[in-house]
Amino acid sequence: MFSTKIIQTGFQVCEHSIASLEAQLRAMPRITFGMHRRRGRQEEVIRYQLTDGSRKWIEVSRTSSRWNELLPIARKRALLESTLMSFKAERSECVNRLLNKSMASNYSFPSLDDPSTQRSEYSYEVWCGLQEANEKNIRNGYAHGRHLFRSKSELLIAQLLEELNLEYKYEVMLTIGGKPRWPDFTVYCPEIGRFFFIEHLGRMDKPTYREDNMEKMEAYEKNRIRNGIDIIYTVEFGEGYFNLDSVYSKIVGLIVAQTFTLMRNANM
């Protein structure tokens, strides 16, 4: 049974994914397939709606050069629409779970004013002692510096961390809830005097992957690794749909919030 916080995190993941998918769909032409009778015979056609605000529909026959250009767009749009429906269904399920347990009105995010926010197990000394897995046999990996990343998105996150002058370790070896875990990034920030984790959820378009990661998030939460304070989750749902600006805002938001809390507590 998932905890309230994990259900709420799942809801947030769905909300973020739905907003991103809907934005992508708005930028793409609507496409339909049909038949058109020309010169006494039926001919297969593609109809697409312009995205210039005119709402005008254009019809393209199989003999047109535009046919082959529109087919991959149609396939991509169908995938996005299917994924969008899946996320909306999961969002509704999260809401139902919260309402059925009468937890929706009682939920609150972890407080940055909690003295345990700056727990010693997140100190620089602990960070220095963490060991990276350093797996060298990652298939189709992306090399950058001394690391080999599993995906291009992880490579981009690493480059973003470097631009922010944040030290990181890749896939440190931890035991959480009695099981080995390898968080994607373990990031030390001198401004707040502690480190935090980043887990990149790279294939949220796959149901089995989503279920596995919900279990992993539950394990983190049970072991007091708190979303938004001790760990950041970034979301991707298929190749080509990664938003680095969202990652940037989450990292900076965490640092700014905790820096503000430290300053406020120092003045009390």
C-alpha positions in Angstrom: 0.0 0.0 0.0 1.5 3.3 -1.1 1.9 6.1 1.5 0.1 9.4 1.3 3.3 11.2 0.3 4.0 8.8 -2.5 0.5 9.0 -3.9 0.8 12.8 -3.8 4.2 12.5 -5.6 2.6 10.3 -8.2 -0.1 12.9 -8.7 2.6 15.6 -9.2 4.4 13.4 -11.7 1.1 12.9 -13.6 0.3 16.7 -13.5 3.7 17.6 -14.9 3.6 15.0 -17.6 0.0 15.9 -18.6 1.0 19.6 -18.9 4.0 18.8 -21.0 2.2 16.4 -23.3 -0.7 18.9 -23.8 1.8 21.6 -24.7 3.5 19.3 -27.3 0.1 18.4 -28.8 -0.9 22.0 -29.1 2.2 22.7 -31.1 1.5 19.8 -33.5 -1.1 19.7 -36.3 -4.2 17.6 -35.8 -4.2 14.8 -38.3 -6.9 12.4 -39.5 -6.9 9.7 -42.1 -9.8 9.2 -44.5 -11.0 8.5 -48.0 -11.8 10.9 -50.8 -13.5 10.0 -54.1 -11.7 11.4 -57.0 -12.4 10.7 -60.7 -14.7 7.9 -59.9 -12.4 6.0 -57.4 -11.7 6.1 -53.7 -8.3 7.4 -52.7 -6.7 7.4 -49.2 -6.0 10.9 -47.8 -4.5 12.6 -44.8 -6.1 15.7 -43.5 -4.2 18.0 -41.1 -5.2 21.2 -39.4 -2.8 24.2 -39.6 -1.4 25.5 -36.3 -1.2 29.1 -37.4 -4.6 29.9 -35.7 -6.6 29.8 -38.9 -8.0 26.3 -38.0 -7.9 25.5 -41.7 -7.8 21.8 -42.7 -5.5 20.7 -45.6 -6.0 17.4 -47.5 -3.1 15.5 -48.8 -3.2 12.4 -51.1 -0.9 9.5 -51.0 0.9 10.8 -54.2 1.8 14.0 -52.5 5.3 14.6 -51.2 3.7 15.8 -47.9 2.4 12.3 -47.3 5.7 10.8 -46.1 6.3 14.0 -44.0 3.0 13.7 -42.2 3.1 10.0 -41.4 5.8 10.2 -38.6 4.0 13.2 -37.2 0.8 11.2 -37.1 2.5 8.3 -35.4 4.1 10.6 -32.8 0.8 12.4 -32.1 -1.0 9.1 -31.7 1.7 8.0 -29.1 1.4 11.3 -27.2 -2.4 11.1 -27.1 -2.2 7.5 -25.9 0.3 8.4 -23.2 -1.8 11.5 -22.2 -4.8 9.3 -21.7 -2.8 6.9 -19.6 -1.4 9.7 -17.4 -4.9 11.2 -16.9 -6.2 7.8 -15.8 -3.4 7.4 -13.3 -4.0 11.0 -12.1 -7.6 10.1 -11.4 -6.5 6.9 -9.6 -4.2 9.0 -7.4 -7.1 11.4 -6.5 -9.4 8.4 -5.8 -6.9 6.8 -3.5 -6.5 10.1 -1.6 -10.2 10.7 -1.3 -11.0 7.1 -0.4 -8.5 7.3 2.5 -9.8 10.7 3.5 -6.2 12.0 3.1 -6.6 14.7 0.6 -7.4 17.5 3.0 -4.7 16.3 5.5 -1.8 16.1 3.2 1.1 18.6 3.7 4.5 18.7 2.1 7.7 18.2 4.2 8.5 21.4 6.0 11.8 23.1 5.3 11.6 24.4 8.8 12.0 20.9 10.2 15.3 20.8 12.1 16.0 17.4 10.5 16.2 19.1 7.1 19.9 19.6 7.6 20.5 16.1 9.0 24.2 15.1 9.4 23.8 12.1 7.1 23.7 14.6 4.2 26.9 16.3 5.2 29.9 16.9 2.9 31.9 14.3 4.8 29.3 11.7 4.1 29.1 12.7 0.5 32.9 12.3 0.1 32.7 8.8 1.4 30.0 7.6 -1.1 31.3 5.3 -3.8 30.2 5.4 -7.4 29.3 2.2 -9.2 31.5 3.2 -12.1 30.0 0.6 -14.4 32.0 0.6 -17.7 29.8 -1.8 -19.7 26.8 0.4 -20.2 25.4 -0.4 -23.6 25.0 2.6 -25.9 26.2 4.9 -23.1 27.0 8.6 -23.3 30.6 9.5 -22.3 31.3 12.8 -20.6 34.3 13.5 -18.5 35.1 10.5 -16.3 31.5 9.2 -16.4 29.5 7.0 -18.8 25.8 7.9 -18.6 23.0 5.6 -19.4 21.0 8.2 -21.4 21.4 11.5 -23.2 19.1 13.1 -20.8 21.3 12.1 -17.9 24.3 13.6 -19.8 22.3 16.8 -20.1 21.6 16.8 -16.4 25.3 16.3 -15.6 26.2 19.2 -17.9 23.6 21.4 -16.2 25.0 20.6 -12.8 28.4 21.5 -14.0 27.1 24.9 -15.3 25.6 25.5 -11.8 29.0 24.6 -10.2 27.5 21.8 -8.3 29.6 18.7 -7.5 27.9 15.4 -8.2 28.5 11.7 -8.1 26.8 9.3 -10.6 25.1 6.1 -9.4 26.5 5.9 -5.9 26.0 2.5 -4.2 23.5 2.6 -1.4 21.4 0.1 0.6 17.9 1.4 1.2 15.2 -0.7 2.8 17.5 -3.8 2.6 17.9 -3.5 -1.2 20.8 -2.0 -3.2 19.9 1.3 -4.9 21.9 3.5 -7.3 20.4 7.1 -7.3 21.2 8.7 -10.6 22.9 11.8 -9.1 24.1 12.6 -5.7 24.7 16.4 -5.6 26.6 18.4 -3.0 25.6 22.1 -2.7 28.0 24.2 -0.5 25.4 27.0 -0.2 23.1 24.8 1.9 25.9 22.6 3.3 24.4 19.3 2.3 23.8 17.0 -0.6 20.6 15.7 -2.2 19.7 13.1 -4.8 18.3 13.4 -8.3 16.4 10.4 -9.8 15.7 10.7 -13.5 12.5 8.7 -14.4 13.3 8.3 -18.1 10.6 6.1 -19.5 7.4 7.0 -17.7 5.5 6.1 -20.9 5.9 2.5 -20.0 3.5 1.1 -17.4 5.9 -1.5 -15.9 8.6 1.2 -15.6 6.2 3.5 -13.8 5.2 0.7 -11.3 8.8 -0.2 -10.6 9.7 3.5 -9.9 6.6 4.0 -7.7 8.0 1.1 -5.6 11.4 2.8 -5.5 9.9 6.1 -4.5 8.0 4.3 -1.7 11.3 2.8 -0.5 13.0 6.3 -0.4 10.0 7.8 1.5 10.0 5.0 4.1 13.6 5.6 4.7 13.1 9.4 5.3 14.5 10.5 1.9 12.0 13.3 1.4 10.7 14.5 -2.0 11.6 18.1 -2.6 14.2 18.2 0.3 16.4 15.2 0.1 15.6 14.1 -3.5 14.3 15.5 -6.7 12.5 13.5 -9.3 12.7 14.5 -13.0 10.4 13.0 -15.5 10.6 11.9 -19.1 8.1 9.8 -21.1 9.9 8.7 -24.3 12.8 9.7 -26.4 12.7 13.3 -27.5 10.4 14.6 -24.8 12.9 15.9 -22.3 12.5 19.3 -20.7 15.8 20.5 -19.2 14.2 23.8 -18.0 12.0 21.8 -15.7 15.1 20.1 -14.2 16.8 23.5 -13.7 13.8 25.0 -11.9 13.6 22.0 -9.5 17.3 22.2 -8.6 17.3 26.0 -8.2 14.0 25.9 -6.3 15.3 23.4 -3.8 18.6 25.4 -3.2 16.8 28.7 -2.9 14.2 27.4 -0.5 16.7 25.7 1.8 19.0 28.8 1.6 16.1 31.0 2.6 15.3 28.7 5.5 18.9 28.7 6.8 19.0 32.5 6.7 15.7 32.8 8.5 16.6 30.3 11.2 20.0 32.1 11.7 18.2 35.4 12.3 15.7 33.9 14.9 
